[in-house]
Amino acid sequence: MKIQNRRYEMLALISNEYMYEYQPKSNQLKVSEKCRYLFGAKDTFDKVTQLLKDHLSNHDLDENNPTIKLPLANGNTGVFKTTNTSIYDEKEKIVSIIGKLVDVTDKVAEKEALIMKSQIDGLTGLYNASTTREYIIKMLNEKESTVTNALLIIDCDDFKHINDTYGHLVGDKILEQLGSILKQTFINTDIIGRMGGDEFCVYIKDISSIAAIEEKCNTINPWLKEAITGVNATVSIGMALVEEKDTFEDVFNRADQALYKAKENGKAQFYY
């Protein structure tokens, strides 16, 4: 048995697997030396031990392979898939749970990166149209009645003329710079997206006042002028407040009408 156990230990050592045994009755958790090395110092190891005990106590372990996030010795957080087998006594009560942690950190990170890539507009680094719409709808559904939210639609002025006159590379540079300016102007809890072509939108939760939003918007054109020299690149902005029971289409259409007014009034301005 010692030889057999040693074989399993060696197999675990050369893989990304970390063995453990949990005894629910005594609440004792035994782990392999490889586990101890992975999780490091006593403080971190004690925290991992408690997290793993809680995890083993609260999941249907024989039916699936749930994942758990655990702090590592190097200060990072690892993601592990747990695989377990329960051992029962003659009364069909669990005596111990034997299992292993399988390190899936890289796989999870790769999957998250692919998901993020599918959500992001490649040119501007903002959310693409479908992701923007999805997140705004979620925000609309979760909106509290005591909070005032707003939607901005931002559109480049005379963009076709700029493309025709200066070329699409210049046009792309304007869009790229505008994406960067929007990320600097608004905060990370705002939903900032490119809806297509030269049209962008920003969903803002819990605005303090219309004047505060207008003040922010009025900084965009000066920044754009500073970033793009030799081209008269400006944007027009329309804003609508979110009303009770608004759908995405409702508030978007009102913001779009406000944008039309901003264009009609001479462009390069904000209209509510």
C-alpha positions as a Markdown table, in Angstrom:
| # | Residue | x | y | z |
|---|---|---|---|---|
| 1 | Met | 0.0 | 0.0 | 0.0 |
| 2 | Lys | 2.9 | 2.4 | 0.8 |
| 3 | Ile | 4.4 | 1.7 | -2.7 |
| 4 | Gln | 0.9 | 2.2 | -4.3 |
| 5 | Asn | 0.4 | 5.5 | -2.4 |
| 6 | Arg | 3.9 | 6.6 | -3.4 |
| 7 | Arg | 3.0 | 6.0 | -7.1 |
| 8 | Tyr | 0.0 | 8.2 | -6.7 |
| 9 | Glu | 2.0 | 10.9 | -5.0 |
| 10 | Met | 4.6 | 10.9 | -7.8 |
| 11 | Leu | 1.9 | 11.1 | -10.4 |
| 12 | Ala | 0.3 | 14.0 | -8.6 |
| 13 | Leu | 3.7 | 15.7 | -8.3 |
| 14 | Ile | 4.4 | 15.7 | -12.0 |
| 15 | Ser | 0.9 | 16.9 | -12.9 |
| 16 | Asn | -1.2 | 19.9 | -12.0 |
| 17 | Glu | -3.1 | 18.0 | -9.4 |
| 18 | Tyr | -3.2 | 18.4 | -5.6 |
| 19 | Met | -4.5 | 15.7 | -3.4 |
| 20 | Tyr | -6.5 | 16.0 | -0.2 |
| 21 | Glu | -8.8 | 14.0 | 2.2 |
| 22 | Tyr | -11.6 | 15.6 | 4.2 |
| 23 | Gln | -13.3 | 13.9 | 7.2 |
| 24 | Pro | -16.6 | 15.7 | 7.8 |
| 25 | Lys | -17.3 | 14.3 | 11.2 |
| 26 | Ser | -14.1 | 15.6 | 12.7 |
| 27 | Asn | -13.8 | 18.5 | 10.2 |
| 28 | Gln | -10.3 | 17.5 | 9.5 |
| 29 | Leu | -8.6 | 18.2 | 6.2 |
| 30 | Lys | -5.4 | 16.4 | 5.2 |
| 31 | Val | -3.5 | 17.7 | 2.1 |
| 32 | Ser | -0.4 | 16.5 | 0.2 |
| 33 | Glu | 2.9 | 18.1 | 0.5 |
| 34 | Lys | 2.5 | 19.6 | -3.0 |
| 35 | Cys | -0.6 | 21.4 | -1.7 |
| 36 | Arg | 1.3 | 22.9 | 1.2 |
| 37 | Tyr | 4.0 | 24.1 | -1.1 |
| 38 | Leu | 1.5 | 25.7 | -3.5 |
| 39 | Phe | -0.4 | 27.6 | -0.8 |
| 40 | Gly | 2.7 | 28.6 | 1.1 |
| 41 | Ala | 2.8 | 30.5 | 4.5 |
| 42 | Lys | 0.6 | 29.5 | 7.4 |
| 43 | Asp | -1.8 | 32.5 | 7.1 |
| 44 | Thr | -2.5 | 31.7 | 3.4 |
| 45 | Phe | -2.6 | 27.9 | 4.1 |
| 46 | Asp | -5.1 | 28.3 | 7.0 |
| 47 | Lys | -7.3 | 30.5 | 4.8 |
| 48 | Val | -7.2 | 27.9 | 1.9 |
| 49 | Thr | -8.0 | 25.1 | 4.4 |
| 50 | Gln | -11.1 | 26.9 | 5.6 |
| 51 | Leu | -12.2 | 27.8 | 2.1 |
| 52 | Leu | -11.8 | 24.2 | 1.0 |
| 53 | Lys | -13.6 | 22.8 | 4.0 |
| 54 | Asp | -16.5 | 25.2 | 3.3 |
| 55 | His | -16.5 | 24.1 | -0.3 |
| 56 | Leu | -16.5 | 20.4 | 0.5 |
| 57 | Ser | -19.4 | 20.9 | 3.0 |
| 58 | Asn | -21.6 | 22.9 | 0.7 |
| 59 | His | -21.5 | 21.1 | -2.7 |
| 60 | Asp | -23.0 | 17.9 | -4.1 |
| 61 | Leu | -19.5 | 16.5 | -4.6 |
| 62 | Asp | -20.3 | 13.2 | -6.2 |
| 63 | Glu | -22.5 | 14.7 | -8.9 |
| 64 | Asn | -20.3 | 17.4 | -10.5 |
| 65 | Asn | -16.8 | 19.0 | -10.6 |
| 66 | Pro | -17.3 | 22.5 | -9.1 |
| 67 | Thr | -14.5 | 25.0 | -9.3 |
| 68 | Ile | -13.1 | 27.0 | -6.4 |
| 69 | Lys | -10.8 | 30.1 | -6.3 |
| 70 | Leu | -7.9 | 29.9 | -3.8 |
| 71 | Pro | -5.1 | 32.3 | -2.8 |
| 72 | Leu | -1.6 | 31.1 | -3.7 |
| 73 | Ala | 1.7 | 31.5 | -2.0 |
| 74 | Asn | 2.9 | 34.0 | -4.7 |
| 75 | Gly | 0.0 | 36.4 | -3.9 |
| 76 | Asn | -2.1 | 35.5 | -7.0 |
| 77 | Thr | -5.4 | 33.6 | -7.0 |
| 78 | Gly | -5.7 | 30.2 | -8.6 |
| 79 | Val | -8.8 | 28.5 | -10.1 |
| 80 | Phe | -9.1 | 24.8 | -9.4 |
| 81 | Lys | -11.6 | 22.2 | -10.4 |
| 82 | Thr | -12.4 | 19.8 | -7.6 |
| 83 | Thr | -12.9 | 16.1 | -8.2 |
| 84 | Asn | -14.1 | 14.0 | -5.3 |
| 85 | Thr | -15.1 | 10.6 | -4.2 |
| 86 | Ser | -17.0 | 9.9 | -1.0 |
| 87 | Ile | -16.3 | 6.9 | 1.2 |
| 88 | Tyr | -19.3 | 5.6 | 3.2 |
| 89 | Asp | -19.5 | 3.3 | 6.2 |
| 90 | Glu | -21.9 | 0.4 | 6.7 |
| 91 | Lys | -24.7 | 2.8 | 7.7 |
| 92 | Glu | -24.3 | 4.8 | 4.4 |
| 93 | Lys | -22.8 | 7.8 | 6.2 |
| 94 | Ile | -19.9 | 9.6 | 4.7 |
| 95 | Val | -16.7 | 8.7 | 6.5 |
| 96 | Ser | -14.3 | 10.8 | 4.3 |
| 97 | Ile | -14.1 | 12.6 | 1.0 |
| 98 | Ile | -11.0 | 11.9 | -1.1 |
| 99 | Gly | -10.3 | 14.4 | -3.8 |
| 100 | Lys | -8.0 | 16.4 | -5.9 |
| 101 | Leu | -7.6 | 20.0 | -7.0 |
| 102 | Val | -6.9 | 20.4 | -10.7 |
| 103 | Asp | -5.3 | 23.7 | -11.6 |
| 104 | Val | -7.4 | 25.3 | -14.4 |
| 105 | Thr | -6.3 | 28.8 | -13.9 |
| 106 | Asp | -4.7 | 29.2 | -17.3 |
| 107 | Lys | -7.8 | 27.6 | -19.0 |
| 108 | Val | -10.2 | 29.9 | -17.2 |
| 109 | Ala | -8.0 | 33.0 | -18.0 |
| 110 | Glu | -7.9 | 32.0 | -21.6 |
| 111 | Lys | -11.7 | 31.5 | -21.7 |
| 112 | Glu | -12.3 | 34.9 | -20.0 |
| 113 | Ala | -9.9 | 36.6 | -22.5 |
| 114 | Leu | -11.8 | 35.1 | -25.4 |
| 115 | Ile | -15.1 | 36.2 | -23.9 |
| 116 | Met | -13.7 | 39.7 | -23.4 |
| 117 | Lys | -12.3 | 39.8 | -26.9 |
| 118 | Ser | -15.8 | 38.9 | -28.3 |
| 119 | Gln | -17.3 | 41.8 | -26.3 |
| 120 | Ile | -14.8 | 44.5 | -27.3 |
| 121 | Asp | -14.7 | 46.6 | -30.4 |
| 122 | Gly | -11.2 | 46.1 | -32.0 |
| 123 | Leu | -10.6 | 49.6 | -33.0 |
| 124 | Thr | -11.6 | 51.6 | -30.0 |
| 125 | Gly | -11.3 | 49.2 | -27.1 |
| 126 | Leu | -14.9 | 49.9 | -26.1 |
| 127 | Tyr | -17.8 | 47.5 | -25.8 |
| 128 | Asn | -19.2 | 46.5 | -29.2 |
| 129 | Ala | -22.8 | 47.2 | -30.2 |
| 130 | Ser | -24.3 | 43.8 | -29.1 |
| 131 | Thr | -22.5 | 43.8 | -25.7 |
| 132 | Thr | -23.4 | 47.5 | -25.1 |
| 133 | Arg | -27.1 | 46.8 | -25.8 |
| 134 | Glu | -27.0 | 43.7 | -23.5 |
| 135 | Tyr | -25.4 | 45.6 | -20.6 |
| 136 | Ile | -27.7 | 48.6 | -20.9 |
| 137 | Ile | -30.8 | 46.4 | -20.9 |
| 138 | Lys | -29.5 | 44.7 | -17.8 |
| 139 | Met | -29.0 | 48.2 | -16.2 |
| 140 | Leu | -32.5 | 49.2 | -17.2 |
| 141 | Asn | -34.0 | 46.1 | -15.6 |
| 142 | Glu | -32.1 | 46.7 | -12.4 |
| 143 | Lys | -32.8 | 50.4 | -12.2 |
| 144 | Glu | -34.0 | 51.7 | -8.8 |
| 145 | Ser | -36.8 | 54.2 | -8.9 |
| 146 | Thr | -34.9 | 56.7 | -6.6 |
| 147 | Val | -31.9 | 56.8 | -9.0 |
| 148 | Thr | -31.7 | 59.0 | -12.1 |
| 149 | Asn | -29.9 | 57.4 | -15.1 |
| 150 | Ala | -29.1 | 58.8 | -18.5 |
| 151 | Leu | -28.1 | 57.7 | -22.0 |
| 152 | Leu | -25.8 | 59.7 | -24.2 |
| 153 | Ile | -25.5 | 59.2 | -28.0 |
| 154 | Ile | -22.3 | 60.6 | -29.4 |
| 155 | Asp | -21.8 | 61.0 | -33.2 |
| 156 | Cys | -18.8 | 62.4 | -35.2 |
| 157 | Asp | -19.7 | 65.4 | -37.3 |
| 158 | Asp | -19.2 | 65.2 | -41.1 |
| 159 | Phe | -17.4 | 61.9 | -40.7 |
| 160 | Lys | -18.1 | 60.8 | -44.3 |
| 161 | His | -16.5 | 64.1 | -45.5 |
| 162 | Ile | -13.5 | 63.5 | -43.3 |
| 163 | Asn | -13.0 | 60.0 | -44.7 |
| 164 | Asp | -13.5 | 61.1 | -48.3 |
| 165 | Thr | -11.1 | 64.1 | -47.8 |
| 166 | Tyr | -8.3 | 62.7 | -45.5 |
| 167 | Gly | -8.7 | 58.9 | -46.0 |
| 168 | His | -10.0 | 56.1 | -43.8 |
| 169 | Leu | -6.8 | 55.9 | -41.8 |
| 170 | Val | -7.4 | 59.4 | -40.5 |
| 171 | Gly | -11.0 | 58.4 | -39.9 |
| 172 | Asp | -9.9 | 55.4 | -37.9 |
| 173 | Lys | -7.5 | 57.5 | -35.9 |
| 174 | Ile | -10.3 | 59.9 | -34.9 |
| 175 | Leu | -12.5 | 57.0 | -33.8 |
| 176 | Glu | -9.6 | 55.4 | -31.8 |
| 177 | Gln | -8.8 | 58.7 | -30.1 |
| 178 | Leu | -12.5 | 59.3 | -29.4 |
| 179 | Gly | -12.7 | 55.9 | -27.7 |
| 180 | Ser | -9.7 | 56.8 | -25.5 |
| 181 | Ile | -11.2 | 60.2 | -24.6 |
| 182 | Leu | -14.6 | 58.6 | -23.6 |
| 183 | Lys | -12.8 | 56.2 | -21.3 |
| 184 | Gln | -11.0 | 59.1 | -19.7 |
| 185 | Thr | -14.1 | 61.3 | -19.4 |
| 186 | Phe | -16.5 | 58.7 | -17.9 |
| 187 | Ile | -16.0 | 56.2 | -15.1 |
| 188 | Asn | -15.6 | 52.5 | -15.3 |
| 189 | Thr | -19.1 | 51.9 | -13.9 |
| 190 | Asp | -20.6 | 53.7 | -17.0 |
| 191 | Ile | -21.3 | 51.5 | -20.0 |
| 192 | Ile | -19.3 | 53.0 | -22.9 |
| 193 | Gly | -19.8 | 51.4 | -26.3 |
| 194 | Arg | -19.4 | 51.8 | -30.0 |
| 195 | Met | -22.7 | 51.3 | -31.7 |
| 196 | Gly | -21.3 | 51.1 | -35.2 |
| 197 | Gly | -19.5 | 53.4 | -37.6 |
| 198 | Asp | -18.9 | 56.8 | -36.0 |
| 199 | Glu | -21.7 | 56.4 | -33.4 |
| 200 | Phe | -21.0 | 55.8 | -29.7 |
| 201 | Cys | -23.2 | 55.7 | -26.6 |
| 202 | Val | -22.7 | 56.0 | -22.8 |
| 203 | Tyr | -25.1 | 54.8 | -20.2 |
| 204 | Ile | -24.6 | 56.6 | -16.9 |
| 205 | Lys | -26.0 | 55.4 | -13.6 |
| 206 | Asp | -27.1 | 57.8 | -10.8 |
| 207 | Ile | -26.3 | 61.2 | -12.3 |
| 208 | Ser | -26.0 | 64.1 | -9.9 |
| 209 | Ser | -27.4 | 66.7 | -12.4 |
| 210 | Ile | -27.8 | 67.4 | -16.1 |
| 211 | Ala | -25.4 | 70.3 | -15.8 |
| 212 | Ala | -22.7 | 67.9 | -14.5 |
| 213 | Ile | -23.1 | 65.6 | -17.5 |
| 214 | Glu | -23.1 | 68.6 | -19.9 |
| 215 | Glu | -19.9 | 69.9 | -18.3 |
| 216 | Lys | -18.2 | 66.5 | -18.9 |
| 217 | Cys | -19.5 | 66.3 | -22.5 |
| 218 | Asn | -18.1 | 69.8 | -23.2 |
| 219 | Thr | -14.6 | 68.6 | -22.6 |
| 220 | Ile | -14.7 | 66.0 | -25.3 |
| 221 | Asn | -14.3 | 68.3 | -28.4 |
| 222 | Pro | -11.4 | 70.3 | -27.0 |
| 223 | Trp | -9.6 | 67.0 | -26.2 |
| 224 | Leu | -10.4 | 65.7 | -29.6 |
| 225 | Lys | -9.1 | 68.8 | -31.3 |
| 226 | Glu | -5.9 | 68.6 | -29.3 |
| 227 | Ala | -5.4 | 64.9 | -30.2 |
| 228 | Ile | -6.2 | 65.2 | -33.9 |
| 229 | Thr | -4.3 | 68.1 | -35.6 |
| 230 | Gly | -5.0 | 69.3 | -39.1 |
| 231 | Val | -8.5 | 68.0 | -39.2 |
| 232 | Asn | -11.7 | 69.7 | -37.8 |
| 233 | Ala | -12.9 | 66.6 | -35.9 |
| 234 | Thr | -15.9 | 67.3 | -33.6 |
| 235 | Val | -18.8 | 65.3 | -32.1 |
| 236 | Ser | -22.4 | 66.1 | -31.4 |
| 237 | Ile | -24.0 | 64.6 | -28.3 |
| 238 | Gly | -27.7 | 63.9 | -27.4 |
| 239 | Met | -28.9 | 62.9 | -24.0 |
| 240 | Ala | -32.1 | 61.4 | -22.6 |
| 241 | Leu | -33.0 | 60.6 | -19.0 |
| 242 | Val | -34.2 | 57.1 | -18.3 |
| 243 | Glu | -37.9 | 57.0 | -17.4 |
| 244 | Glu | -39.8 | 54.4 | -15.5 |
| 245 | Lys | -40.5 | 51.2 | -17.6 |
| 246 | Asp | -38.3 | 52.5 | -20.4 |
| 247 | Thr | -37.0 | 49.8 | -22.9 |
| 248 | Phe | -33.7 | 50.1 | -24.6 |
| 249 | Glu | -35.5 | 51.3 | -27.7 |
| 250 | Asp | -37.4 | 54.0 | -25.8 |
| 251 | Val | -34.5 | 55.7 | -24.2 |
| 252 | Phe | -32.3 | 55.2 | -27.3 |
| 253 | Asn | -34.8 | 56.9 | -29.5 |
| 254 | Arg | -35.2 | 59.9 | -27.3 |
| 255 | Ala | -31.4 | 60.3 | -27.0 |
| 256 | Asp | -31.2 | 59.9 | -30.8 |
| 257 | Gln | -33.8 | 62.7 | -31.2 |
| 258 | Ala | -31.7 | 64.9 | -28.9 |
| 259 | Leu | -28.6 | 64.1 | -31.1 |
| 260 | Tyr | -30.6 | 65.2 | -34.2 |
| 261 | Lys | -31.4 | 68.5 | -32.5 |
| 262 | Ala | -27.7 | 69.0 | -31.6 |
| 263 | Lys | -26.8 | 68.5 | -35.3 |
| 264 | Glu | -29.6 | 70.7 | -36.4 |
| 265 | Asn | -28.4 | 73.5 | -34.1 |
| 266 | Gly | -25.0 | 73.7 | -35.7 |
| 267 | Lys | -23.1 | 70.5 | -34.5 |
| 268 | Ala | -20.2 | 70.2 | -32.1 |
| 269 | Gln | -22.6 | 70.6 | -29.1 |
| 270 | Phe | -24.6 | 68.9 | -26.4 |
| 271 | Tyr | -28.4 | 68.8 | -26.4 |
| 272 | Tyr | -30.7 | 67.4 | -23.8 |
